[in-house]
């Protein structure tokens, strides 16, 4: 056998091995600047240390899978760890499996570990993410996996001054809808009266101080000390009593004001102080919220704070018969993500949590304090990665091997043709 034939056969053999290896251990050529599709090292370490595998099942139709371009997502999951087992099923063509998982709709991701289950609705992700960015689904999956493998549920402690339970109350100003939305096998929500903060030594994963008013002034020293001991804190301030919240925050670079913001255009029909605001989540998703009866917040960005929610340019408030024009900061967050302050409290109630995207905004505010993983930002383009699947390997082979060979053959043919034409003798036609 000639040397050229041996080299050709060797190249074909290595190409076949690479193709087989790419399906057993999915690879991709990630051409993004920040390597968005590369599995996070911390996540790989956590999953590799687990005693049993994580099962991920996609229940998606072929049309939805093609629309969302799920191949990069399944390859990313497989590349996290050999302990992640991924399967993709069409719920219509696999009715028994879908029935076993109680799946009746398209676009559900079921993640299982150690007898526990966490679902992600891809249709909901499409609604939230207009660009269908794969990174936002990656973030949702990462959060779901970390919730599944955590040893104990995350604890959220709601602190308030009501004599009755707010989490059990179905009244319009109760917080049962908030409790039902967030409480799960992975998140435990409890409540505590303000009078008990002095005796509660252990901080929760997240504390929520709800509606502090004038009559809690005697507890201010204990409450201020308690606030400094929390791992993370969200304050839903009462805009009529800003000095109470200012005392608890105890930061001169932040001043909550009692002037109620109104809007000439971006408001509900009932009142100009029921503000419609645009909100950008930690995942860079655009949401529309309704912030009723809100005061504004003055703060210094140079001291480690940033705005999370702004009123529109058409907003205003009245001060001593003068009209002060917006936009105004309605919610701010410390850059170390330890404290979030909102100068209103009603959006947490049963009446207002269902307005607009308020539930999703609350979800983003709360999880921005609880998530302990690097957020994947959406790419500017969706075509900057190449997965070594059979079809892509064939395309690459055609582009990198076959097309250059064809070009060389054509160039050689044309060169030989021109040389032959040049070498042919010219026959003169003499008249008879």
C-alpha positions in Angstrom: 0.0 0.0 0.0 1.4 3.4 -0.9 2.2 6.1 1.6 -0.5 8.4 0.3 -3.2 5.7 0.7 -2.1 5.0 4.3 -2.3 8.7 5.2 -5.7 9.0 3.6 -7.0 5.9 5.4 -5.5 7.1 8.7 -7.2 10.5 8.3 -10.6 8.8 7.6 -10.1 6.5 10.7 -9.3 9.5 13.0 -12.3 11.4 11.7 -14.6 8.5 12.5 -13.1 8.2 16.0 -13.6 12.0 16.6 -17.2 11.7 15.4 -17.9 8.8 17.8 -16.1 10.5 20.7 -18.1 13.7 20.1 -21.3 11.8 20.6 -20.2 10.0 23.7 -18.6 13.1 25.2 -20.4 16.0 23.5 -18.1 18.7 22.3 -18.6 22.0 20.7 -16.4 24.8 19.3 -17.5 27.8 21.4 -16.6 30.9 19.5 -18.2 33.3 21.9 -16.0 36.0 23.6 -16.8 34.8 27.1 -17.2 31.1 26.4 -21.0 31.1 27.2 -21.5 27.4 26.4 -18.6 26.2 28.5 -19.9 24.4 31.6 -19.1 26.3 34.8 -16.3 24.7 36.8 -18.1 25.1 40.1 -21.2 23.3 38.7 -19.1 20.5 37.3 -17.4 20.0 40.6 -20.7 19.9 42.5 -22.3 17.4 40.1 -19.2 15.2 39.9 -19.2 14.9 43.7 -22.8 13.7 43.9 -23.4 10.0 44.8 -26.0 9.5 42.2 -26.8 10.9 38.7 -29.0 13.8 37.7 -31.7 12.9 35.2 -32.9 15.6 32.8 -35.8 14.8 30.4 -36.9 17.2 27.7 -40.6 16.8 26.7 -40.6 18.8 23.5 -42.1 18.5 20.0 -39.8 18.5 17.0 -41.1 21.9 16.0 -40.4 23.5 19.4 -37.0 21.8 19.6 -36.0 23.3 16.2 -37.4 26.7 17.0 -35.5 26.9 20.3 -32.3 25.3 18.9 -32.1 22.9 21.9 -29.1 20.9 20.6 -26.6 23.4 22.2 -28.5 23.1 25.4 -28.5 19.3 25.6 -24.8 19.2 24.6 -24.1 21.8 27.4 -25.9 19.6 29.9 -24.0 16.5 28.9 -20.7 18.3 29.1 -21.2 19.4 32.7 -20.6 15.9 34.0 -20.9 12.2 33.1 -23.4 12.1 36.0 -25.9 14.2 34.0 -28.1 11.9 31.9 -30.1 13.8 29.3 -33.0 12.4 27.1 -35.3 14.2 24.7 -38.8 12.9 24.2 -41.8 14.0 22.2 -44.7 13.9 24.7 -47.1 13.1 21.9 -45.2 10.1 20.6 -44.2 8.9 24.1 -47.6 9.0 25.9 -46.8 6.4 28.5 -43.6 8.2 29.7 -45.4 11.6 29.5 -48.2 10.2 31.6 -45.8 8.8 34.1 -44.4 12.3 34.6 -47.8 13.9 34.4 -46.8 15.9 31.4 -49.7 17.1 29.2 -48.2 20.1 27.4 -45.2 20.8 25.2 -42.0 22.3 26.3 -41.4 20.9 29.9 -37.9 20.1 31.3 -38.0 17.6 34.2 -34.9 17.5 36.4 -34.7 14.7 38.9 -32.3 13.8 41.7 -32.5 11.6 44.7 -36.3 11.2 44.5 -36.9 14.9 44.1 -38.0 16.7 41.0 -37.8 20.3 39.6 -39.6 21.4 36.4 -38.9 24.2 34.0 -41.5 25.4 31.5 -39.9 26.3 28.2 -43.0 28.1 27.0 -42.8 30.4 30.0 -39.2 31.0 29.2 -40.1 32.0 25.7 -42.7 34.5 27.0 -40.2 36.0 29.4 -37.3 35.9 27.0 -38.4 37.4 23.7 -35.1 36.6 22.1 -35.3 32.9 23.2 -31.7 33.3 24.6 -30.3 30.0 25.5 -28.3 31.6 28.3 -31.4 32.4 30.3 -32.6 28.8 30.1 -29.0 27.8 31.2 -29.5 30.1 34.2 -32.9 28.6 35.0 -31.5 25.0 34.7 -28.5 25.9 36.9 -30.8 27.3 39.6 -33.0 24.2 39.4 -30.1 21.8 39.7 -28.6 23.6 42.7 -32.0 23.6 44.4 -32.3 19.9 43.9 -28.9 19.0 45.3 -29.0 21.3 48.3 -29.2 19.5 51.6 -31.8 21.8 53.3 -34.4 24.1 51.9 -33.5 27.8 51.6 -35.1 29.7 54.5 -36.8 33.1 53.9 -38.0 34.9 57.1 -40.7 37.5 56.7 -40.7 40.1 59.6 -43.7 42.3 60.2 -45.7 44.1 62.9 -49.1 42.6 62.3 -50.7 40.7 65.2 -52.2 38.2 62.7 -50.5 35.8 60.3 -50.0 37.5 56.9 -48.8 34.4 55.1 -52.1 32.6 55.9 -54.3 35.6 55.1 -56.4 35.6 51.9 -57.5 39.2 52.3 -56.5 41.7 49.6 -53.8 43.0 51.9 -52.7 39.5 53.0 -49.6 37.7 51.7 -50.9 34.2 51.0 -50.4 34.5 47.2 -46.8 35.4 47.9 -46.4 32.4 50.2 -48.0 30.1 47.6 -45.8 31.4 44.8 -42.5 30.9 46.6 -42.9 28.2 49.2 -41.8 24.8 47.8 -39.8 21.7 48.7 -36.7 23.9 48.0 -37.7 27.2 49.7 -39.3 27.5 53.1 -41.0 30.8 54.0 -41.7 31.6 57.6 -42.9 34.7 59.4 -41.9 36.4 62.7 -43.2 39.4 64.6 -40.9 42.4 65.0 -41.1 42.0 68.8 -39.2 38.6 68.4 -36.2 39.8 66.5 -34.2 40.4 69.6 -34.5 36.8 70.7 -33.9 35.3 67.2 -30.1 34.9 67.0 -29.7 32.8 63.9 -30.0 34.6 60.6 -32.0 33.2 57.7 -30.7 32.8 54.1 -32.9 35.9 53.3 -34.9 38.2 55.6 -37.7 40.4 54.4 -38.7 43.4 56.5 -42.3 44.2 55.6 -44.0 47.6 56.1 -42.2 49.1 59.1 -44.3 52.0 60.5 -44.2 54.5 63.3 -45.5 52.2 66.1 -42.3 50.0 65.8 -40.1 52.9 66.9 -39.5 51.4 70.4 -38.0 48.3 68.7 -35.7 50.3 66.4 -32.4 49.6 68.3 -33.1 45.8 68.2 -34.3 45.9 64.6 -31.3 47.9 63.4 -28.9 45.4 65.0 -30.9 42.5 63.7 -30.7 44.0 60.1 -26.9 44.1 60.3 -26.7 40.4 61.2 -28.7 39.2 58.2 -27.0 37.4 55.3 -29.3 39.2 52.9 -32.2 41.6 53.5 -35.0 43.0 51.4 -37.0 46.0 52.9 -40.5 46.8 51.7 -40.7 50.3 53.2 -43.9 52.2 54.0 -43.6 55.5 52.0 -45.5 57.4 54.7 -42.8 56.6 57.3 -39.5 56.9 55.5 -37.5 57.9 58.7 -38.2 54.5 60.2 -36.6 52.6 57.2 -33.8 55.2 57.0 -32.9 54.5 60.6 -32.9 50.7 60.0 -30.7 51.1 56.9 -28.4 53.5 58.7 -26.6 54.7 55.6 -26.3 58.4 55.0 -25.9 57.8 51.2 -29.6 56.6 51.1 -32.6 58.7 51.8 -36.1 57.4 51.4 -38.7 60.2 50.8 -42.4 60.3 51.6 -43.4 62.2 48.5 -45.6 59.9 46.5 -44.7 59.6 42.8 -47.4 60.0 40.2 -47.3 59.6 36.4 -49.3 61.4 33.7 -49.0 58.5 31.2 -47.6 55.3 32.6 -50.2 54.5 35.2 -53.3 52.4 35.7 -56.7 53.9 35.0 -57.7 54.0 38.7 -55.0 56.3 39.9 -51.9 58.2 38.7 -49.9 56.8 41.6 -50.4 53.2 40.4 -47.2 53.3 38.4 -46.4 51.1 35.4 -42.6 50.6 35.3 -40.1 48.8 33.2 -37.9 46.4 35.1 -34.7 44.6 33.9 -34.0 41.3 35.7 -30.7 39.9 36.7 -30.9 37.7 33.6 -31.4 40.9 31.5 -35.1 40.1 30.8 -37.5 43.0 30.3 -40.6 42.9 32.6 -43.5 45.3 33.1 -44.5 45.9 36.8 -47.1 47.8 38.6 -45.8 49.7 41.7 -48.7 51.2 43.6 -48.3 54.2 46.0 -44.5 54.5 45.9 -42.1 57.0 47.3 -38.8 57.8 45.6 -35.3 57.0 46.9 -32.3 59.4 46.8 -29.0 57.5 46.8 -25.3 58.0 45.8 -24.2 55.5 43.1 -20.5 56.0 44.1 -21.3 54.5 47.5 -22.1 51.0 46.2 -25.7 51.3 45.2 -27.6 50.9 42.0 -31.2 51.5 40.8 -33.3 48.3 40.2 -36.6 50.1 39.2 -37.2 53.5 37.8 -40.4 55.5 37.2 -40.9 56.9 33.6 -39.7 60.3 32.4 -43.4 61.4 32.7 -43.5 60.8 36.4 -43.5 63.6 39.0 -44.2 64.5 42.6 -45.4 67.6 44.2 -43.4 69.4 46.8 -44.6 72.7 48.4 -46.8 73.4 45.3 -43.8 72.7 43.0 -43.8 69.9 40.5 -40.6 67.8 40.4 -40.2 65.8 37.3 -38.8 62.2 37.1 -37.6 59.6 36.5 -37.1 58.5 40.1 -35.6 55.5 41.7 -38.3 53.3 43.3 -36.1 50.3 44.2 -32.3 50.2 44.8 -29.8 47.4 45.5 -26.4 47.3 47.1 -23.7 46.2 44.6 -22.6 43.4 47.0 -26.2 42.2 46.6 -26.8 42.1 50.4 -29.6 44.6 50.6 -32.5 45.7 48.4 -34.8 48.6 49.4 -38.2 49.3 47.8 -40.0 52.4 49.0 -43.4 50.7 48.8 -45.0 47.6 50.2 -48.3 46.9 48.4 -46.9 44.9 45.5 -46.3 42.0 47.9 -50.0 41.8 48.8 -52.6 39.4 47.3 -54.2 42.2 45.4 -51.1 43.5 43.7 -48.8 40.5 43.3 -50.8 39.4 40.3 -50.7 42.7 38.5 -48.4 42.8 35.5 -45.1 40.9 36.0 -45.0 41.7 39.7 -44.6 38.0 40.7 -41.7 37.6 38.4 -40.1 40.9 39.6 -40.4 39.7 43.2 -38.9 36.4 42.1 -35.9 38.2 40.5 -35.4 40.4 43.6 -35.4 37.5 46.0 -33.3 35.1 43.9 -30.7 37.8 43.1 -29.8 37.5 46.8 -30.0 33.7 46.9 -28.3 32.6 43.7 -24.7 31.7 44.2 -23.7 31.1 40.6 -22.3 33.4 37.8 -25.1 34.6 35.6 -24.8 33.9 31.9 -25.5 36.9 29.8 -27.2 36.6 26.4 -25.0 36.7 23.3 -25.5 39.2 20.5 -25.8 36.3 18.0 -27.0 32.8 18.2 -24.7 31.4 15.5 -21.3 31.6 17.2 -20.9 27.9 18.3 -20.5 24.7 16.4 -21.6 21.4 17.9 -19.8 18.2 16.7 -23.1 16.4 15.9 -23.2 14.0 12.8 -24.8 16.6 10.6 -22.4 19.4 11.6 -19.4 17.0 11.3 -20.6 16.3 7.7 -21.0 20.0 7.0 -17.5 20.7 8.4 -16.0 17.9 6.4 -17.6 19.2 3.2 -16.4 22.7 3.8 -12.9 21.9 5.0 -12.1 18.9 2.9 -14.4 18.2 0.0 -14.8 21.8 -1.2 -11.1 22.6 -1.2 -10.4 19.3 -3.1 -13.1 20.1 -5.7 -11.6 23.6 -6.0 -8.1 22.1 -6.5 -9.4 19.7 -9.1 -11.2 22.4 -11.0 -8.1 24.7 -11.0 -6.0 21.8 -12.2 -8.5 20.9 -14.9 -8.6 24.5 -16.1 -4.8 24.8 -16.0 -4.3 21.6 -18.1 -7.0 22.8 -20.5 -5.3 26.2 -21.0 -1.9 24.5 -21.4 -3.3 22.1 -24.0 -4.9 24.9 -25.9 -1.6 26.8 -25.9 0.4 23.8 -27.1 -2.0 22.9 -30.0 -0.6 23.9 -33.5 -2.4 26.6 -35.4 -3.6 25.4 -38.8 -3.6 28.0 -41.6 -6.4 27.6 -44.1 -5.0 28.3 -47.5 -7.3 29.2 -50.4 -7.7 26.5 -53.1 
